[in-house]
Amino acid sequence: MSYNLLKGKRGIISGALDENSIAWKVAEKAHEEGATFVLTNAPIAMRMGEINKLAEKTGSQIIPADATSVEDLTKLFTDSQEILGGKIDFVLHSIGMSVNIRKKIPYTELNYEFYQKGIDVSALSFHKMLSVAHKMDAISEWGSVVALTYMAAQRTYPFYTDMADIKAMLESIARSFGYHYGTQKKVRINTVSQSPTKTTAGNGIKGFGDFFDYADSIAPLGNASAEDCANYCITLFSDLTRMVTMQNLFHDGGYSTTGVSMGILDKMGIEG
Ligand SMILES: NC(=O)c1ccc[n+]([C@@H]2O[C@H](COP(=O)([O-])OP(=O)(O)OC[C@H]3O[C@@H](n4cnc5c(N)ncnc54)[C@H](O)[C@@H]3O)[C@@H](O)[C@H]2O)c1
């Protein structure tokens, strides 16, 4: 069902790699809700070609951009405004990558080159995106920017290794930039802290399947799906959440505030 929540709004959606990607679902929902937008991803991700299907389905153009490159991001914001015919109303940062996680390197032995790469791709890219947009005055007043994060920024999950530190940085950038962009241009910036989700990035984490089931049996509502996450992002892009900024918003079926569930106690053979 569509509510026309984004009718007339222009956006930039990063990170749609395949149909499991959270960004893919956000693009589908944004299209349903009446937005026009540009899709972007790293040039290397274009090789898979999947994004073309999404572009066709949503009537969008694709602008390849490496989110670590200020030059690429400048072109992204310049061309997007030209294609869409005005300033940008919403931006989704849905970008994450850790070579340390990919290579299953334990936290105590992190490779620092990989660590820096992870920071650059997954956190600094957010600052760069915001800084480029801010300099160009490319986002309209009351525009909304959302980045996706995970609760390992607050609590330790040993297998999330350097990404835990990187997500803490990402969330801090949302608060810090949110202050400046808010006071100067009324642009709002939030992070959405999403449940474990079966995507390329998610499945790359050691023991992800078991952890997914664990989180699902803790959360009173169960894990939030990528589609649910997309719905939440749409509300944040809409005018119905105009006064929400500089927040880290948990979207996790209640997982983050549950101590233990009866389901977990049952699994352990403990009577509650
Ligand atoms: N899957 C989960 O369990 C989960 C949970 C919470 C938060 N998140 C976050 O959600 C976001 C999206 O991840 P996803 O789960 O949809 O996985 P995904 O693998 O589908 O998306 C990650 C995207 O990052 C893009 N990317 C990587 N390097 C890039 C670069 N240099 N420039 C531009 N784009 C680049 C990839 O091409 C890919 O499209 C990430 O920030 C991730 O950390 C995921």
The ligand as an SDF file (V2000), in Angstrom:
LIG
                    3D

 44 48  0  0  0  0  0  0  0  0999 V2000
   23.0770   -7.0820    6.9470 N   0  0  0  0  0  0  0  0  0  0  0  0
   23.0690   -6.8110    8.2370 C   0  0  0  0  0  0  0  0  0  0  0  0
   22.9710   -7.7060    9.0960 O   0  0  0  0  0  0  0  0  0  0  0  0
   23.1420   -5.3700    8.6880 C   0  0  0  0  0  0  0  0  0  0  0  0
   22.7200   -5.0190    9.9910 C   0  0  0  0  0  0  0  0  0  0  0  0
   22.8380   -3.6920   10.4030 C   0  0  0  0  0  0  0  0  0  0  0  0
   23.3680   -2.7370    9.5300 C   0  0  0  0  0  0  0  0  0  0  0  0
   23.7610   -3.1130    8.2710 N   0  0  0  0  0  0  0  0  0  0  0  0
   24.3520   -2.0770    7.3900 C   0  0  0  0  0  0  0  0  0  0  0  0
   23.5220   -1.8700    6.2820 O   0  0  0  0  0  0  0  0  0  0  0  0
   24.2970   -1.3050    5.2370 C   0  0  0  0  0  0  0  0  0  0  0  0
   23.9870   -2.0100    3.9220 C   0  0  0  0  0  0  0  0  0  0  0  0
   24.4330   -3.3410    3.9650 O   0  0  0  0  0  0  0  0  0  0  0  0
   23.5790   -4.5900    3.4670 P   0  0  0  0  0  0  0  0  0  0  0  0
   23.4070   -5.4810    4.6320 O   0  0  0  0  0  0  0  0  0  0  0  0
   22.3970   -4.1510    2.7000 O   0  0  0  0  0  0  0  0  0  0  0  0
   24.6390   -5.3350    2.5220 O   0  0  0  0  0  0  0  0  0  0  0  0
   25.0630   -5.1510    0.9770 P   0  0  0  0  0  0  0  0  0  0  0  0
   26.3020   -5.9600    0.8430 O   0  0  0  0  0  0  0  0  0  0  0  0
   23.9220   -5.4790    0.1020 O   0  0  0  0  0  0  0  0  0  0  0  0
   25.3950   -3.5840    0.8550 O   0  0  0  0  0  0  0  0  0  0  0  0
   26.6590   -3.0140    1.1140 C   0  0  0  0  0  0  0  0  0  0  0  0
   26.9130   -2.0520   -0.0350 C   0  0  0  0  0  0  0  0  0  0  0  0
   28.1080   -1.2750    0.1700 O   0  0  0  0  0  0  0  0  0  0  0  0
   28.6010   -1.0130   -1.1470 C   0  0  0  0  0  0  0  0  0  0  0  0
   29.9850   -0.5160   -1.1260 N   0  0  0  0  0  0  0  0  0  0  0  0
   31.0930   -1.1530   -0.6550 C   0  0  0  0  0  0  0  0  0  0  0  0
   32.1830   -0.4020   -0.8560 N   0  0  0  0  0  0  0  0  0  0  0  0
   31.7650    0.7620   -1.4610 C   0  0  0  0  0  0  0  0  0  0  0  0
   32.4170    1.9330   -1.9170 C   0  0  0  0  0  0  0  0  0  0  0  0
   33.7450    2.0980   -1.8100 N   0  0  0  0  0  0  0  0  0  0  0  0
   31.6620    2.9180   -2.4910 N   0  0  0  0  0  0  0  0  0  0  0  0
   30.3300    2.7900   -2.6110 C   0  0  0  0  0  0  0  0  0  0  0  0
   29.6410    1.6980   -2.1970 N   0  0  0  0  0  0  0  0  0  0  0  0
   30.3630    0.6940   -1.6270 C   0  0  0  0  0  0  0  0  0  0  0  0
   28.5060   -2.3930   -1.8010 C   0  0  0  0  0  0  0  0  0  0  0  0
   28.6950   -2.3730   -3.2000 O   0  0  0  0  0  0  0  0  0  0  0  0
   27.1100   -2.8090   -1.3700 C   0  0  0  0  0  0  0  0  0  0  0  0
   26.1360   -2.3740   -2.3000 O   0  0  0  0  0  0  0  0  0  0  0  0
   25.7660   -1.3900    5.6920 C   0  0  0  0  0  0  0  0  0  0  0  0
   26.1740   -0.1600    6.2400 O   0  0  0  0  0  0  0  0  0  0  0  0
   25.6830   -2.4480    6.7720 C   0  0  0  0  0  0  0  0  0  0  0  0
   26.7450   -2.3590    7.7050 O   0  0  0  0  0  0  0  0  0  0  0  0
   23.6420   -4.3890    7.8320 C   0  0  0  0  0  0  0  0  0  0  0  0
  1  2  1  0
  2  3  2  0
  2  4  1  0
  4  5  1  0
  4 44  2  0
  5  6  2  0
  6  7  1  0
  7  8  2  0
  8  9  1  0
  8 44  1  0
  9 10  1  0
  9 42  1  0
 10 11  1  0
 11 12  1  0
 11 40  1  0
 12 13  1  0
 13 14  1  0
 14 15  2  0
 14 16  1  0
 14 17  1  0
 17 18  1  0
 18 19  2  0
 18 20  1  0
 18 21  1  0
 21 22  1  0
 22 23  1  0
 23 24  1  0
 23 38  1  0
 24 25  1  0
 25 26  1  0
 25 36  1  0
 26 27  1  0
 26 35  1  0
 27 28  2  0
 28 29  1  0
 29 30  1  0
 29 35  2  0
 30 31  1  0
 30 32  2  0
 32 33  1  0
 33 34  2  0
 34 35  1  0
 36 37  1  0
 36 38  1  0
 38 39  1  0
 40 41  1  0
 40 42  1  0
 42 43  1  0
M  CHG  2   8   1  16  -1
M  END
$$$$
